[in-house]
Structures are given as C-alpha cells and as structure tokens.
Amino acid sequence: MRKKVFYTELSYIIGLVLLALSAALMEKADFGLSMVVAPAYLLHLKVSQLLPFFSFGMAEYTLQAVLLILMVVVLRKFKLSYLFSFVTAVLYGIILDFMIMCVSYIPCETITVRIVSYILGLLGCSTGVSLLFHTYIAPEVYELFVKEVSVKLGININRFKSIYDLTSCFIAIIMSFVFFGLWHFEGVKLGTVICALLNGFTIGMFSKVFEKHFDFKDKFNLRKYFE
C-alpha cells in the first residue's frame, strides 16, 4: 500500500493544537490532568491566588523555561534551535488558554460527559505528542527534553517517555501536598495515574499507525534552521 504524504509542518501545527485541546478537555473532566502538564497546572492554581492574571498557559511556558535550563545542564551543550522550543511553549500556552475558554462553554455536569472528555483528552494528548515527534520544528520543551536526553542516555524514546511521565506524576503529587495540604489532591487524581501508565504505550501505538499509513516529508526547506 502506497503511503500518503504528511507534511511535517502540518504535523507540528496539528500536534500543538491537539495537545492544548486535550489539556483543556482533561481539566474540564476533573479526573486529573496529564502528568506532564499537572505541575504547571498546580503552579497556576497557587500563583493565581496572588496574581489572578497568571493563567494556565503562562504557567506552562514558565515551567518549560526552567526545564529547558535543566536540559542544557544535563546535556552540557546548548544549541540555538533549543530556543525555538521555548517559542513553541509560548505558542502552546496561548493556544491552551484559548482552548480552555472554548471548552468552558461545554456543559460537563454528568459523569458520562466527564468520562468522554477525559478519554478524548487522553487520546488527543498521545496523538499530539506522536505528531510532534515527527516534525523537525522544535517541539515543546517537554518533548524536546525526552528526545534529546533519551538519545544522550541511549534509551528507547517511548520507554524514556514513560519514565519521564511517571517522574512528572510524582513531582505533581508532591507539589499538590506542599501547596494545598497533605492528602489534598488538586490536578493530580486517578486520571493522572492512568495517563502516566498508558501514555508511553499509546504514543508508540499512534506513531506506528502514522508511520504505516503516512510518509512524513518537509514542505519547506527550513529544517536546517532547527538543527
């Protein structure tokens, strides 16, 4: 079967929008956010108590800036292309705030709607990450960290992604306890744990499906600027 062409630039745009929409849906469902964004959500909840303008999106690119610095320290190198990941993080933050505003109009009072929202968010998150793994344009710092450090350590990217997700989940739990008191969970719930356990597998599954049916190619000659 002949594969269809999927442009990497389109993969970047769709992946970014899917990630933002997925986070908004999971926040609406209130079963727990993705472990990757949970720390930023908790930071948003805490800081916004003092600074109401500090949105979820702002918390995202603030935390990703810190992660970018940590990645540079671990890799012991810096490339100009790394800064594009922060630009992506800012774009994601803006889209995320917009998606949260849009999703706020969806009535989510019944358990059925909440479950559907959570499942769509979980699957959309995995799809979005998979698409960002198939583009040359700098992904969010989260994905860049996984890609670069997994290569540095010689670990399979999907396996390292699972390790990273579980670590983020643990950090989010600690933040929840510190910010809101012992055994008081905010943003980190059963859905977060389920996402942490399944995300690596589902990302790998979607990647196999994409690679089976599509041939990812560049539409524009811009790859050299991101290397």
SVG drawing of the C-alpha trace seen along z (x, -y; Angstrom):
<svg xmlns="http://www.w3.org/2000/svg" viewBox="-25 -40 54 42">
<polyline fill="none" stroke="black" stroke-width="0.4" points="0.0,0.0 1.4,-3.4 1.8,-5.8 0.2,-9.3 2.4,-12.3 2.0,-14.0 3.9,-17.3 6.0,-17.7 5.0,-21.4 1.3,-20.3 2.3,-17.7 3.6,-20.5 0.5,-22.6 -2.0,-19.8 0.1,-18.3 0.3,-21.6 -3.4,-22.3 -4.3,-18.7 -2.1,-19.0 -3.8,-22.2 -7.3,-20.9 -6.5,-17.7 -5.3,-19.5 -8.4,-21.7 -10.7,-18.7 -8.9,-16.9 -9.0,-20.0 -12.8,-20.2 -13.3,-16.5 -11.6,-17.0 -10.4,-13.4 -6.8,-14.5 -4.6,-16.2 -1.9,-14.6 1.2,-14.1 3.2,-16.3 1.1,-19.4 -0.1,-18.7 2.9,-20.5 2.2,-23.7 -1.5,-23.5 -0.6,-23.3 1.8,-26.3 -1.1,-28.2 -3.5,-27.4 -1.1,-28.5 0.3,-31.6 -3.0,-32.8 -4.2,-33.1 -1.9,-36.1 -1.7,-37.1 -5.1,-36.4 -3.7,-37.1 -1.3,-34.2 -3.0,-31.7 -2.5,-28.0 -0.8,-28.9 1.6,-31.3 2.5,-28.6 3.2,-26.2 5.9,-28.3 7.3,-29.5 7.9,-25.9 9.2,-24.9 11.8,-27.6 13.1,-26.0 13.1,-22.6 15.0,-23.9 17.7,-25.2 17.8,-21.8 18.1,-20.0 21.1,-22.2 22.8,-21.3 22.2,-17.6 23.4,-17.6 26.2,-20.0 25.6,-21.8 23.4,-24.5 22.1,-24.9 20.3,-27.9 17.5,-25.6 16.7,-24.9 15.3,-28.5 12.7,-27.6 11.3,-25.1 10.6,-27.9 8.8,-29.8 6.7,-26.7 6.0,-26.6 4.7,-30.2 2.6,-29.4 1.2,-26.4 0.4,-28.4 -1.5,-31.0 -3.5,-28.2 -4.1,-26.4 -5.7,-29.5 -7.9,-29.9 -8.9,-26.2 -9.8,-26.4 -12.0,-29.4 -13.7,-27.5 -14.2,-24.3 -15.7,-26.2 -18.8,-26.6 -19.3,-22.8 -21.7,-21.5 -19.8,-18.9 -22.1,-18.1 -22.8,-14.4 -20.3,-11.7 -20.8,-10.4 -19.7,-13.7 -16.7,-13.9 -15.6,-10.4 -15.9,-11.1 -14.0,-14.4 -11.2,-12.6 -10.8,-9.8 -10.7,-12.3 -8.2,-14.3 -6.0,-11.2 -6.1,-10.0 -5.6,-13.5 -2.6,-14.1 -0.9,-10.9 -1.7,-11.7 -0.4,-15.3 2.9,-14.1 3.4,-11.5 2.8,-14.1 5.4,-16.4 7.9,-13.6 7.5,-13.5 8.4,-17.1 11.7,-19.0 10.2,-22.1 11.2,-22.4 8.5,-20.8 7.6,-21.9 10.4,-21.7 8.7,-18.6 9.1,-16.6 12.5,-18.1 13.8,-17.0 12.6,-13.4 14.1,-13.3 17.5,-14.8 18.0,-13.1 16.9,-9.7 19.5,-9.9 22.1,-11.1 21.4,-8.1 20.9,-5.6 17.3,-4.7 14.4,-3.9 12.4,-7.1 9.0,-5.6 10.5,-3.9 12.1,-7.1 8.9,-8.9 7.2,-6.5 9.9,-7.1 9.6,-10.9 5.8,-10.8 5.9,-8.8 8.5,-11.2 6.3,-14.2 3.4,-12.5 5.4,-12.1 6.5,-15.7 2.9,-16.9 1.8,-14.8 4.5,-16.4 3.5,-19.9 -0.2,-19.2 0.7,-18.3 3.0,-21.3 0.7,-23.8 -2.7,-22.5 -2.0,-20.3 -1.4,-16.6 -3.8,-14.3 -5.5,-17.2 -5.2,-16.4 -5.5,-19.2 -4.9,-18.4 -3.4,-15.0 -6.1,-12.3 -6.7,-8.8 -6.8,-10.0 -3.3,-11.4 -2.0,-8.0 -3.8,-6.2 -2.4,-8.7 1.1,-8.1 0.8,-4.4 -0.7,-4.4 0.9,-7.5 4.1,-5.9 2.3,-2.9 -0.4,-5.0 2.2,-7.4 4.1,-4.4 0.9,-2.9 -0.1,-6.1 3.4,-6.5 3.2,-3.0 -0.2,-3.8 1.1,-7.1 4.3,-5.5 2.3,-2.7 0.0,-5.0 2.0,-8.2 5.3,-9.3 6.4,-12.4 8.1,-14.9 9.1,-18.6 7.0,-21.0 9.5,-23.9 13.3,-23.9 13.6,-25.1 14.9,-22.0 18.5,-23.4 17.4,-26.3 16.2,-23.9 19.3,-21.6"/>
</svg>
